[in-house]
């Protein structure tokens, strides 16, 4: 069992010695069961939701469930469906095989499907589950009804594992939470090994005779088979999360103890003498998400603290300035804490319930009368199991670095949902997710997470039509403009992945969002007093609203215009033609209104509102992207966006839209020169992209909305883009700048698209391969060349 204690734990009054223990997540890769192809039929479930006896299930708690069965032979298949409120880790004969459930809401409560057969043997087998509910302290993304656990056999042959009173359940009261330090994600854990269950309760030979039988607290009901209360069960559409053993490469500082050579990169014991306070600062060297495991021995009543931080903070800055992320001298540690008290036994082990996000990991050990030995410390990396299949071949090492950092950032922000940041919030915000989904389309062939995100956002809609800003969530935060990005997300999926039936199902939500905004439109189409939080970007006044005296602003009108345009395209092809006509008419009216109200001919720019005092890259970018700006105006607008520093500048997030506008304005060959903010991140030692453009003071060090180069190096530089819904046609229009030799490929619904460009003797040799059943065009210096499925070669 692994353990940890608040860095200041030893100096705290005994006041909140919330102590707590947690049982180990096995640190292996390869024992984690895959979801099977679900043959779930419509037969009603006969398993019950079970919980600890006489437990209300509405407060924080850690619970262990067990059941043993005897099998005449090792089965070839033994499929079960499993879920919990809130979280579970499922073990078979001591091996961790599944964790979940994927976050959702009570109307679509997800379960995983697992084949236990590889882990079962002839004779006695024990199935065990660690179930925990952070309840009143739960993360913002976590919905709960009450603590409960359920297993249902896939067929009558597996029903002997159905959850009922034949299962045993025990609550471990050695667990509490560490209060303080804001996190919308999970809080720290406190574990007293003196009070916790330390024997291997997942093993078949564990004696559970003193454990009480579990109580049934509800019937297992598939969605649509009950009146909608409690958990409405649906199968998870996702693959199991990746779990990979991960060493910590570097020790950056040691005080109070002499750490041996090789620690912690290799398994090496560290002994902390009696009556000693030792501090070890470990460096993963890159940011990571990992379940941290600490194995230790001895040290009766010693306190141990594990702290996790994305970076160190400059002393005296009150936790505001981070400086270079590689530096630790003259800095202080501020971060999430897990805490533990040792029981003095050998081979104690602790693994965090939830993964931790960190680059730096600080270990503090305060021993009493006995020495304590750190036997080992390591992580188990976790993320959604995306496989990066996109390739960009170039001799430019900076490009490779930017792409690698961007991919790492995207991976850390993709687990069972996309997230804004893994350290602080873990919330699936629509504005972030639009970019993250596009990264997935360009870099992987797996669109499950994107489909899940679109479905959850649709589920998040309120009765008035607007979506929540982030979902799943146990609260209601509304950024109304993010509902418009949701419509753009639908259009993205339609263009890059297709599936008309999936899109048709979501058009009801698209219509509801546009109906919501129509109620705030003036007779001329302009949106007045954009409701709720009108966030656009973390720059200027765009985080809180920039309405003029008439209650309107260009950026909101432009976002609505773009949503009307996307909606009209989808309705015309797969929806209702009458709505397509209506949305096109509304778009035309709104475009005329924007030009009348916000275009400043003398300035050659669109103003932010009717006062025409403030101007931004944001409004002018969307004016180009929506076709509001006349072709003759675009070049001048692009020039001013690049050179006029008085314009409100886009943050690293909104630069995605700025760059798209500049590319549409004919400047795509300069794309690589626009990446100074990314180069600044690298210079400051970041290994993932910062949330804000102010790299020194940014809150989150890992925001995937900054990973847009992982789209544009393929879409803009290599020039590969969808030219028809479902990527059924491909447009290749490279913007190579000074590059003279480059190649690459991206995944495609029908296979892959590969391109190669090489300048030899003043002529370009171009090779383009399209997948089967796919045609397209090559656009080269305004000339169009047809492309067929298979290989296409040109010398130009």
HELIX and SHEET records of a PDB file:
HELIX    1   1 UNK A    9  UNK A   11  5                                   3    
HELIX    2   2 UNK A   14  UNK A   16  5                                   3    
HELIX    3   3 UNK A  117  UNK A  119  5                                   3    
HELIX    4   4 UNK A  135  UNK A  137  5                                   3    
HELIX    5   5 UNK A  156  UNK A  161  5                                   6    
HELIX    6   6 UNK A  397  UNK A  412  1                                  16    
HELIX    7   7 UNK A  430  UNK A  443  1                                  14    
HELIX    8   8 UNK A  448  UNK A  459  1                                  12    
HELIX    9   9 UNK A  480  UNK A  496  1                                  17    
HELIX   10  10 UNK A  500  UNK A  518  1                                  19    
HELIX   11  11 UNK A  554  UNK A  574  1                                  21    
HELIX   12  12 UNK A  577  UNK A  598  1                                  22    
HELIX   13  13 UNK A  617  UNK A  625  1                                   9    
HELIX   14  14 UNK A  631  UNK A  643  1                                  13    
HELIX   15  15 UNK A  655  UNK A  662  1                                   8    
HELIX   16  16 UNK A  663  UNK A  667  3                                   5    
HELIX   17  17 UNK A  668  UNK A  674  5                                   7    
HELIX   18  18 UNK A  676  UNK A  683  1                                   8    
HELIX   19  19 UNK A  704  UNK A  706  5                                   3    
HELIX   20  20 UNK A  709  UNK A  712  1                                   4    
HELIX   21  21 UNK A  713  UNK A  717  3                                   5    
HELIX   22  22 UNK A  725  UNK A  727  5                                   3    
SHEET    1   A 2 UNK A  48  UNK A  51  0                                        
SHEET    2   A 2 UNK A 215  UNK A 219 -1                                        
SHEET    1   B 6 UNK A  95  UNK A 100  0                                        
SHEET    2   B 6 UNK A  87  UNK A  92 -1                                        
SHEET    3   B 6 UNK A 123  UNK A 133 -1                                        
SHEET    4   B 6 UNK A  61  UNK A  71 -1                                        
SHEET    5   B 6 UNK A 168  UNK A 171 -1                                        
SHEET    6   B 6 UNK A 212  UNK A 213 -1                                        
SHEET    1   C 4 UNK A 148  UNK A 153  0                                        
SHEET    2   C 4 UNK A  79  UNK A  85 -1                                        
SHEET    3   C 4 UNK A 109  UNK A 115 -1                                        
SHEET    4   C 4 UNK A 233  UNK A 235  1                                        
SHEET    1   D 7 UNK A 175  UNK A 178  0                                        
SHEET    2   D 7 UNK A 188  UNK A 192 -1                                        
SHEET    3   D 7 UNK A 336  UNK A 341  1                                        
SHEET    4   D 7 UNK A 303  UNK A 309 -1                                        
SHEET    5   D 7 UNK A 356  UNK A 366 -1                                        
SHEET    6   D 7 UNK A 277  UNK A 298 -1                                        
SHEET    7   D 7 UNK A 250  UNK A 255 -1                                        
SHEET    1   E 7 UNK A 175  UNK A 178  0                                        
SHEET    2   E 7 UNK A 188  UNK A 192 -1                                        
SHEET    3   E 7 UNK A 336  UNK A 341  1                                        
SHEET    4   E 7 UNK A 303  UNK A 309 -1                                        
SHEET    5   E 7 UNK A 356  UNK A 366 -1                                        
SHEET    6   E 7 UNK A 277  UNK A 298 -1                                        
SHEET    7   E 7 UNK A 348  UNK A 351 -1                                        
SHEET    1   F 8 UNK A 175  UNK A 178  0                                        
SHEET    2   F 8 UNK A 188  UNK A 192 -1                                        
SHEET    3   F 8 UNK A 336  UNK A 341  1                                        
SHEET    4   F 8 UNK A 303  UNK A 309 -1                                        
SHEET    5   F 8 UNK A 356  UNK A 366 -1                                        
SHEET    6   F 8 UNK A 277  UNK A 298 -1                                        
SHEET    7   F 8 UNK A 372  UNK A 383 -1                                        
SHEET    8   F 8 UNK A 242  UNK A 246 -1                                        
SHEET    1   G 8 UNK A 175  UNK A 178  0                                        
SHEET    2   G 8 UNK A 188  UNK A 192 -1                                        
SHEET    3   G 8 UNK A 336  UNK A 341  1                                        
SHEET    4   G 8 UNK A 303  UNK A 309 -1                                        
SHEET    5   G 8 UNK A 356  UNK A 366 -1                                        
SHEET    6   G 8 UNK A 277  UNK A 298 -1                                        
SHEET    7   G 8 UNK A 372  UNK A 383 -1                                        
SHEET    8   G 8 UNK A 270  UNK A 272 -1                                        
SHEET    1   H 2 UNK A 313  UNK A 314  0                                        
SHEET    2   H 2 UNK A 331  UNK A 332 -1                                        
SHEET    1   I 5 UNK A 391  UNK A 393  0                                        
SHEET    2   I 5 UNK A 741  UNK A 748 -1                                        
SHEET    3   I 5 UNK A 751  UNK A 760 -1                                        
SHEET    4   I 5 UNK A 763  UNK A 770 -1                                        
SHEET    5   I 5 UNK A 790  UNK A 795 -1                                        
SHEET    1   J 2 UNK A 599  UNK A 600  0                                        
SHEET    2   J 2 UNK A 605  UNK A 606 -1                                        
SHEET    1   K 4 UNK A 720  UNK A 722  0                                        
SHEET    2   K 4 UNK A 729  UNK A 732 -1                                        
SHEET    3   K 4 UNK A 775  UNK A 780  1                                        
SHEET    4   K 4 UNK A 783  UNK A 787 -1                                        
END                                                                             
